[in-house]
């Protein structure tokens, strides 16, 4: 179970990303308020890029143990609902979340 602002979402943990993002279409669909921020040039693994200039406040929940309130950049080209980057996750949290994900997959087989 993963949620953003009490809505079920698909979350990807991306240890190669310095920042965290939310899909722009999800923000529009849910009517979440954005605030302007300094522009950031996001470069994707395939060398495409996008300039982001807004953020949304997010209450991120994964399972029973992880909850964090933070600002996420609003990204048009976001391939999933939410990408959690290193700005929100400590190495220990990454380890715990990956362990939780592997246990969930194993138990559902």
C-alpha positions as CSV (number, residue, x, y, z in Angstrom):
1,X,0.0,0.0,0.0
2,X,1.4,3.4,-1.0
3,X,-0.4,6.7,-0.8
4,X,0.1,10.3,-1.6
5,X,-2.2,12.7,0.2
6,X,-4.5,9.8,1.1
7,X,-4.8,8.6,-2.5
8,X,-3.6,5.2,-3.7
9,X,-0.6,5.7,-6.0
10,X,2.2,3.8,-7.6
11,X,5.6,4.8,-6.2
12,X,9.0,4.1,-7.6
13,X,12.1,4.4,-5.4
14,X,14.8,5.9,-7.6
15,X,18.3,6.0,-6.0
16,X,19.6,7.7,-9.1
17,X,17.4,10.7,-8.6
18,X,18.4,13.5,-6.4
19,X,14.9,14.9,-6.2
20,X,11.3,13.5,-5.8
21,X,8.5,14.0,-8.4
22,X,4.8,13.6,-8.8
23,X,3.0,13.1,-12.2
24,X,1.5,16.4,-13.4
25,X,-1.7,14.7,-14.7
26,X,-2.3,13.2,-11.2
27,X,-1.9,16.7,-9.6
28,X,-4.4,18.1,-12.0
29,X,-6.8,15.2,-11.6
30,X,-6.8,15.5,-7.8
31,X,-6.9,19.3,-7.8
32,X,-3.8,19.5,-5.5
33,X,-2.4,23.0,-5.1
34,X,1.0,23.8,-6.6
35,X,3.4,26.5,-5.7
36,X,6.0,28.1,-8.0
37,X,9.6,27.3,-7.3
38,X,13.0,28.0,-8.8
39,X,13.3,26.2,-12.2
40,X,15.1,22.8,-12.2
41,X,16.3,21.1,-15.4
42,X,15.5,17.4,-15.0
43,X,17.5,15.1,-17.2
44,X,16.1,11.6,-17.7
45,X,18.2,8.4,-18.2
46,X,17.4,8.5,-22.0
47,X,18.9,12.0,-22.2
48,X,15.6,13.8,-22.6
49,X,14.9,16.7,-20.3
50,X,12.2,18.8,-18.8
51,X,12.2,22.0,-16.9
52,X,10.1,22.0,-13.7
53,X,9.0,25.1,-11.9
54,X,6.3,24.0,-9.4
55,X,6.0,21.8,-6.4
56,X,3.1,20.2,-4.5
57,X,3.1,19.3,-0.8
58,X,2.8,15.6,-0.4
59,X,2.1,13.3,2.5
60,X,3.8,10.1,1.3
61,X,2.9,6.8,3.0
62,X,4.3,3.4,2.2
63,X,3.1,0.4,4.2
64,X,2.7,0.8,7.9
65,X,6.2,2.1,8.7
66,X,7.1,4.9,6.3
67,X,5.4,8.3,6.3
68,X,7.0,11.6,5.3
69,X,5.6,15.0,4.4
70,X,7.6,16.8,1.8
71,X,7.4,18.9,-1.4
72,X,7.5,17.0,-4.7
73,X,8.4,18.6,-8.0
74,X,5.5,18.4,-10.6
75,X,6.7,16.6,-13.7
76,X,4.8,16.3,-17.0
77,X,6.9,13.4,-18.2
78,X,6.8,11.4,-15.0
79,X,6.4,7.7,-16.0
80,X,4.7,6.7,-12.7
81,X,2.5,8.5,-10.1
82,X,5.4,9.3,-7.8
83,X,9.2,9.0,-7.9
84,X,11.0,9.1,-4.5
85,X,14.5,10.4,-4.8
86,X,17.4,10.8,-2.4
87,X,16.0,14.2,-1.2
88,X,13.4,12.2,0.8
89,X,15.2,9.0,1.6
90,X,18.1,8.1,3.8
91,X,20.1,4.9,2.9
92,X,18.5,3.1,5.9
93,X,15.0,4.1,4.6
94,X,15.8,2.8,1.1
95,X,17.0,-0.5,2.6
96,X,13.8,-0.9,4.7
97,X,11.5,0.0,1.8
98,X,13.2,-2.4,-0.6
99,X,13.1,-5.1,2.0
100,X,9.4,-4.4,2.6
101,X,8.7,-4.5,-1.2
102,X,10.5,-7.8,-1.6
103,X,8.6,-9.4,1.3
104,X,5.3,-8.2,-0.1
105,X,6.0,-9.7,-3.5
106,X,7.2,-13.0,-2.0
107,X,4.2,-13.3,0.3
108,X,1.8,-12.7,-2.6
109,X,3.1,-15.6,-4.7
